[in-house]
């Protein structure tokens, strides 16, 4: 007679004595506050899920984490991240987890690695996304497979419309033929079937700037049919020019029926309120993300080179920048348009700070404005700008101020909208990056919750976790409730704080020292454990 050894009980982690918010364990949103208000309770994690909430009896083999004085919250979701390729870097993982971020949504701004071989994104977006260390080509399924249990964080993906256009049309600036549009639709349909959470566009970038509303609408018909979302870096530069992009969103949504999400919506509070009101008044289901900083960050080449040049192969662009005649033409014909940019104006040389410069001979310029660096180099600012692009083969990013600074009170007014979701637009490439990559989510908590009391803690959870999980279809994430995925963070409400700033942009956040992803302890005492339970999260309203 054969005796089978009894199956050992599943490993349990007990989060002992933490404070749960009113919305925890409730069926409503975090905005409803639940019925009982904050309460102290134990949370039991088993097999990647939250098993129970209440008073837990410790059993042999249980791991107990003492949580007294800390909030037990669902992990945060970065609704706009550029960690696509760098999420495998432990330094990036630490920066994200120390902010309480357990899921990032990549594929932003219409440019990323799939579908295709990834070479276009690796070149054009090198200063934003970097180069993917393991993706060698394929579709969304092949890309998502790279993230499955390969990082301590979860990763979800938007199909980048610019990459789709590139795969079918290359450098063409024309409208697609019927056959080309059909090929693009097939790539989008395939990506959605393979788990993408939506479609993104970057209409100030190449090649997205050459796609009109009719083209994007056809792709969005498929997005709407799948119940997914259209996410857009709007055309026109935002700020005082936001109506250009919003009118295009309106046309696309009306034509396709798609729900929309505006990436990094930076403008004054009255502009944002008016634009969102216009969309809602026309029946468009629209949300937005924004980060708690006024300055932005992007490719230096985007505003500084004319589109008809940017679309050309790098070698041809290098030849143009090396030619005295063509360089003079760029300065004479294009640079005046930069001065008319609604976000920059004629002060642009003092408003752009160099964040990443690929050229070794320009490493000294990191952290300087274009005006300051040009002065140090003994050049005019126009020639210096074109030189740094030339010697870096365009791989340069800049932190960009805006003409009219907004304080945290105005940013808080913007972010008090129930349509707002937390997004860092975090770019980790560079010796002097924007501090939003390392600080956004803890800055939300420090400024909007603790200092200005614009959000309650329950509302913070809705903005930074629950809302994005619902909007992007991330399954049973974003709540502390039995049966839900155990992406859980422990937050010290009195100490949580960003430390990154424009002078020291990579400093780590404090006050979130323990993080669990799928019930696995990935951050303990503020350090990585080395565990890699991260999921490639596919679009679903069901259990993930």
HUBEL-V488691 format. One record per backbone hydrogen bond with DSSP energy under -1.0 kcal/mol. CO is the residue of the C=O (numbers start at 1). NH is the residue of the N-H. Records with the same first field share a line. If there is no record, write none. Layout:
# HUBEL-V488691
CO=NH, NH
This chain:
# HUBEL-V488691
12=63
13=45
14=16, 65
15=43
16=67
18=41
19=72
20=39
21=24
23=26
29=32
39=20
41=18
42=54
43=15
44=51
45=13
46=49
48=486
49=46
50=483
52=44
54=42
59=62
63=14
65=16
67=70
70=19
71=491
73=489
76=102, 103
77=79
78=105
80=425
83=87
86=89
89=93
90=94
91=95
92=96
93=97
94=98
96=99, 101
97=100
100=76
102=154
103=78
104=156
105=81
106=158
108=111
110=163
116=138
118=122
119=123
120=124
121=125
123=126
125=128, 129, 130
138=116
139=143
140=144
141=145
143=146
144=147
147=150
151=534
154=104
155=537
156=106
157=197
159=200
160=164
161=165
162=166
163=167
164=168
165=169
166=170
169=172
177=181
178=182
179=183
180=184
181=185
182=186
183=187
184=188
185=189
186=190
187=191
188=192
189=193
190=194
191=196
192=195
195=539
198=159
199=231
200=161
201=233
202=205
205=209
207=210
208=211
212=216
213=217
214=218
215=219
216=220
217=221
219=223
220=224
221=225
222=226
223=228
224=227
229=199
230=261
231=201
232=263
233=203
238=241
239=242
241=244
242=246
243=247
244=248
245=249
246=250
247=251
248=252
249=253
250=254
251=255
252=256
253=257
259=230
260=287
261=232
262=289
264=266
266=239
268=272
269=273
270=274
271=275
272=276
273=277
274=278
275=279
276=280
277=281
278=282
279=284
280=283
284=286
285=260
287=262
288=421
289=265
291=293
296=400
298=398
300=304
301=305
306=309, 310
307=311
309=312
313=317
314=318
315=319
316=320
317=321
318=322
323=327
324=328
325=329
326=330
327=331
328=332
329=333
330=334, 335
334=337, 338
335=339
338=341
341=345
345=348
347=350
349=371
351=401
352=370
353=399
354=367
355=432
356=397
359=362
360=363
362=365
363=366
365=368
368=354
369=373
370=374
371=375
372=376
373=377
374=379
380=384
381=385
382=386
383=387
384=388
385=389
386=390
387=391
388=392
389=394
390=393
392=395
394=396
395=358
396=300
397=355, 356
398=298
399=353
400=296
407=411
408=412
409=413
410=414
411=415
414=417
417=420
419=288
421=290
422=79
426=82
434=437
435=439
436=440
439=443
440=444
441=445
442=446
443=447
444=448
445=450
446=451
447=452
448=454, 455
456=460
457=461
458=462
459=463
460=464
461=465, 466
462=467
463=422
464=77
465=469
466=470
467=471
468=472
469=474
473=540
475=477
476=485
480=25
481=484
484=50
485=487
486=519
487=75
488=516
489=73
491=71
492=496
497=510
504=501, 507
510=497
511=492
513=526
514=490
515=522, 523
516=488
517=520
520=517
522=529
523=515
524=527
527=524
534=149
535=155, 537
540=475
